[in-house]
Every structure is written in structure tokens, then in C-alpha cells.
């Protein structure tokens, strides 16, 4: 946990950061403003009208929110971006809603998680942007979000990710000026990323590593921003008989799933469902292997995963995800769904769902079937990024599988969505949860030099999670003080 009391704030380094941000004209948003953009000053909103969503402009730090207008340039704020998936695709009566990450800068919500990791170091003087480089180890969008945030904060970024990730990620990182390190393997080769981090710790004193898998800033951001965003949509769509029945999230770095910790405070009967790849069923079966659901990581349990709040694990076949990626994006797939009578506007929105979002959707359907949920039940999940990030994957599928057809579209819809079954699922009791928690030992104590006392504290101390989730109030105070010291906001 990042301490923020005066005894650990490095005033000398803090002054250097203040000078750097004043020189570059950088204003830091509070987490409260990212949760509720109504709190953002009007003079910042006025300038944003002339700035593109992906522009490398420091004011785009104020676009790290679920509430951006769905516009590439000049948009401001509205409600939370989401879509409802109709029963024609899900085959279940329960209502399934997906928050859309496409309208974050970089096209993915990981810019928020990265901000939650970097900004506390800046405002406490633990990171000198004149000297330190920010290292972002990742299996997907986190290193992109970290590189983007770093650039906007005048910080040099180092991105570490597996060499088999989509070429779009590597090209964008190089274009933004990040140092890129490709590690051996694919999506589930997380240990190789950690090994590179150890090499950097030993040999590069100018680097600070922001490991999303053990950075509480990651889950704290989602607890305070993503959780309330889901609650806001639920309050908008619910009827008098509705209940918020389940929240489904790929485990990944265990940042996004922390929104479930927030939702459980308000909805005691909520089921938090962890989704992973069937080809690497770490939580389901202590399994291992490679898979193609980019961005969710595997073969270990993140330090910041509050396993006691996870009720169900479901594993998704990555082949189903790839088949649905084609259905949702190939012309013949879109025509097939139009002939089914689906709303053309909704069909257009399906391209907002990336591969991990498709996995989340299948998990939501399986959850609805397992718990026999009805039309009074609402399930929420996320499309953390869009198909725009995976055009090269669609091209690869075209080359390996051949042209897509309406016949194939019908087969994919039936097999991958309507026939989704309750296999490869496990409802967790207390000792199931503890068994998953205990897996942290092998990664974090044996490999990453954590203390076993800290591991036990994560399980037995009821207050440790609340303390970590709620530290953003202190961050916001420090952010406001930091902005006052730079004077940039005042003189904007």
C-alpha cells in the first residue's frame, strides 16, 4: 500500500515533479473527477472541445473516465457508455449489460488503472519525472495505457509485453516513443515478464516498475470509478423488481474485478464471477497453457485479487472468442444478424467488443444459465477494448480459415452463444477461495520476494482491503495540493 502521510512524502523529489509539471503545463485530475466529470472545471472542458480523444495532450488525462462522449474529436461528457445484449444473441431471459472501454483514450480502460498506479507516486515525491522511467509490464492494454499516461505526464515509459501479442500494440507503442521490450511467449507467459522486471531492478536504477498484478492503485481505481459506473447504469435500467445479480470480469491483473468489491457493499446477494481461458484454467483447475484471449494474463493469481469476494470461476474456450470475433466484424456475419431482425444500430456497436469482452459475454451467459436467472435479473460485465485492436487477428483468421459466410455465422451464433453451457464452471466455497489465495505463495513469496506475513494478512485481515480501496481520498487531497503548487490550473 502506498503510504501518503508526511513521513514518507519526499519533499525534494516532489518539488522536482512540481517544477516539471509547471514547465510542461500539466494538470492532474482527481479520481473523483474521473468518476464524475461534472466536477471538472469548465475552463478545462472548453479546451477539450478542440482536442481529439487520442491526442497526446496532457488535458486528455481528464478523459480517463467511462463517461466520455462517443466521439473521436471534441467530445465532452455524458452518461456511462454501455450496451445491452439482446436475448436473440444470449438465449437467456436475464438482462446482460456491457460497459464499453472503446471511448477511453487509447481505446481501452487500462489508462485508468495505470493512472491509479502512477499518480500517487508523483504526488508523494516517490517518482522523479526528470530522472525515473516508468516500467509497465503487461500482457495487453496496461502497457499501452501506462505509456499514454506517461507521455501526458512528461514521463519516459518502458513497455514490457509478450512477443506474440497483436502487432497493433507494438506499432502503437513505438509510435508513442516508448521503449518496448518483447518477452518470450504469448498471453499466458506472465513469469517471463516478471523475469525481465527482476533484470531491470538489478541493472537499471533509473526505472520504477508499476506491476499491475501487485499495484493496489490498479484495483483501487476500478473500485472507485468502475464500480460506481456500473451502479449508475444499473440504477438507470432497473425496474421495481430488478436485482443486480452478477458482475463478471476476466481476472487478468485483478484490477477490473475489484469493481465487484464495491458493488457487493450495495448489493449483498451479488455474485462476482471470475472469467479465464479454458486453455489456461489457473483458478478453475490450477491449470496452465497458452491461449488467445489477449489482455487477461494467466498461470498465477494476482497479489491484488481479493479472492474472498469471488463467488464463481468460469473458463471460456478461446476458439469461441475467435469465432465470435468474426461473427461480430465480418460483413457476412453482420448481414446474418440483420436478417435475424437485430437492430442495425446495435449490430454496429458489436465492433466495440474486443476478444476479452467476448469472453466476458460468454461467461455472463453461462452465469445466467447456472443460476437460472430471470428477466428480473441484471448482469454486468465489460468490453475493456474494441475489435479495432484486433484487425490483424481477423486478417489472420481469414487467411487460416478462409472467407466467412452466412452459414458459418449461423453455426457460430448457435455454438458459441446460444448453446453456451454450464460446463467448466465452479462455484467457490470458503476453502475453494482459500485454495486459490494460497496459489499466490508460489508466485509472490517464492518468486517475487513478498513476505509470507503479508500474504496471510491479505487473507485474515478484514480491514486491509478497505484500507487499500479507500486510499484514493488521500490521493485526491494530494493531487489538489500538487495542482496548487504548480499553478497551472489557476493560470489556465
C-alpha angles and dihedrals in degrees: 000000000000109000115214105184120119093261093071103033107108101219094188094055091039090059090052090052091048091052092048094050092046090052093050096040096240123164119190120220119221120239087245089060092050089051093045115020090189084083093060113107115258093234090061092048090051092055092046089063088077098042127089120234093246098035115131092241121132091228088069086077082081089060092065092111141100088238104071117133107254093250131119094218136024099002122145126188141309136145127327112292110243144138133212115227110223125232090245087073101032101040091214132105093224115098115245120199128186126200110221120230094183092094097060117098107275088026095266137085094234090093085076095052091047091049090052089056101043105037097061089055091050097050094045095050093247093122126050108203089197092061114011126080119212113232116205113192110192149150092217142335099005094079089048091051091045092049091049094048090045093053092049090050094048092252128136112239131211113197121200119189140144116280093233095062118116116290091235089071095052095045094050093047092052092047091054091053099250121149104245125208117186115203125200120275140017141287097313098046096101097142091063088057091051090050090056089049090055089051090052093048090054099043110026115058092178093066129090115193120221101196106190090202093066103021109108089200086074097058093034090059092052092044091054101035112021095040094054090044090058091046090051092054091046091053088051098050103032125109128208091272098041127119129189095239106173146004116205124197136162106244096229107141090347091244099111094042088061088077083076090062088059094045093050089061089062100031111038095185094053116127115220109208123196114208125202140160118281088219089063107028098175097154095034100048108357082257134161140198144106126290143172104235095111120213104026104087125205151189093077142052114245116242091232096054109115093210094181088071095052113097104176141022121204127182122211127205107240089215089066090053093051092047091051091047086063094043091053095045112026115092093236090051091052092047090050092054091046089054087052087063098253116155109265090222090057092046088055090054093057089082085067089074118086127197097278090046089055088052090051090051093053089048090052091053091049090049092051090051095045094052093037091234122190138211088278090064124089123200123192131200139150141252094206092188139359139253087261086083092057108047090121089055090053089050090050091051091050090052095046101036102029130232118342119241141188089252091056090046091057092048092049094048092049097043102037103035116013093040096043104139138198094256122119092032132120129191107214125230123191095276092044087057092047091050090056091046090051090058087071088074095071095052103032106032101030098036108020102039098242117155118253089224088061091049090053091047090059089058104037105030108085093192101051095082095047090049092053095044094048100047090095090086088066091045091055092053090051092046091053091049090048092053090049090053093051093045090207096122092047092052097040 
